[in-house]
Amino acid sequence: MSRPWEADTSAEFRRRLGKSALELGDTKGDPTCPDIWEMRNGDIAVVGRDVTEAYQGRLPSDVSISHDERLVIIPRDMLLSAKPDIPNA
């Protein structure tokens, strides 16, 4: 069964949305930092902590995680810093 949307893994990174984890003080220079990026095709890539297993048994009733998906968490200040870079429509 085909899904209406699939990630285009050939899309290249276009630009960071918001500030880097280093700029926000969410890391001390470790290369494994959370991040938010816009891809060249307009999709958004999020790098965060994989917390799929920790939340698997306590997801809201209308949330599901497919076998090929992961739940990631990023710092709140990172998303807020990206707000000016995200268009309203």
C-alpha positions as CSV (number, residue, x, y, z in Angstrom):
1,M,0.0,0.0,0.0
2,S,1.4,3.4,-1.0
3,R,1.3,6.3,1.3
4,P,0.4,9.8,0.0
5,W,3.8,11.2,1.2
6,E,7.2,9.6,1.2
7,A,10.5,11.1,2.1
8,D,12.6,12.0,-0.9
9,T,16.0,10.8,0.1
10,S,17.6,12.3,-3.0
11,A,16.7,15.9,-1.8
12,E,19.7,17.9,-0.6
13,F,20.0,20.2,2.4
14,R,19.1,23.8,1.6
15,R,19.4,25.8,4.8
16,R,19.3,25.6,8.6
17,L,16.1,26.9,10.1
18,G,16.8,29.0,13.2
19,K,20.0,28.8,15.1
20,S,22.5,26.0,15.6
21,A,22.6,24.1,18.9
22,L,26.0,25.7,19.6
23,E,24.5,29.2,19.1
24,L,21.6,28.3,21.5
25,G,23.9,26.8,24.1
26,D,22.2,23.4,23.7
27,T,25.6,21.8,23.1
28,K,29.3,22.4,23.9
29,G,30.5,21.6,20.3
30,D,29.5,18.0,20.1
31,P,28.8,17.1,16.5
32,T,25.8,15.0,17.5
33,C,23.6,18.1,18.0
34,P,19.9,18.6,17.5
35,D,19.1,20.6,14.3
36,I,16.3,21.7,11.9
37,W,16.9,21.9,8.2
38,E,14.8,22.8,5.1
39,M,15.5,20.5,2.2
40,R,15.7,21.7,-1.4
41,N,12.3,20.2,-2.1
42,G,10.7,22.1,0.8
43,D,10.5,19.2,3.3
44,I,11.9,19.6,6.8
45,A,14.7,17.4,8.3
46,V,14.9,17.3,12.1
47,V,17.8,15.9,14.0
48,G,17.0,15.1,17.6
49,R,17.1,12.4,20.3
50,D,15.4,9.2,19.3
51,V,12.8,8.6,22.0
52,T,10.5,6.2,20.1
53,E,10.9,3.3,22.6
54,A,10.4,5.5,25.6
55,Y,7.1,6.9,24.3
56,Q,5.8,3.8,22.4
57,G,3.4,2.7,25.2
58,R,2.1,6.2,26.0
59,L,1.3,7.9,22.7
60,P,-1.9,9.9,22.4
61,S,-4.7,7.8,20.8
62,D,-4.5,9.6,17.5
63,V,-0.7,9.2,17.2
64,S,1.1,6.2,15.7
65,I,4.7,5.5,14.7
66,S,5.3,3.3,11.7
67,H,8.0,0.7,11.7
68,D,10.1,3.1,9.4
69,E,9.5,6.2,11.6
70,R,11.1,7.5,14.8
71,L,9.9,10.0,17.4
72,V,12.5,12.6,18.0
73,I,12.7,15.5,20.4
74,I,14.5,18.7,20.0
75,P,15.0,21.6,22.5
76,R,12.1,24.1,22.6
77,D,14.4,27.1,22.1
78,M,15.6,25.5,18.8
79,L,12.1,25.4,17.4
80,L,11.3,28.9,18.6
81,S,14.5,30.2,17.0
82,A,13.3,28.7,13.7
83,K,10.0,30.4,13.7
84,P,11.1,33.5,11.7
85,D,12.5,31.2,9.0
86,I,9.2,29.2,8.6
87,P,6.7,30.8,6.2
88,N,3.1,31.3,7.3
89,A,1.7,29.6,4.1
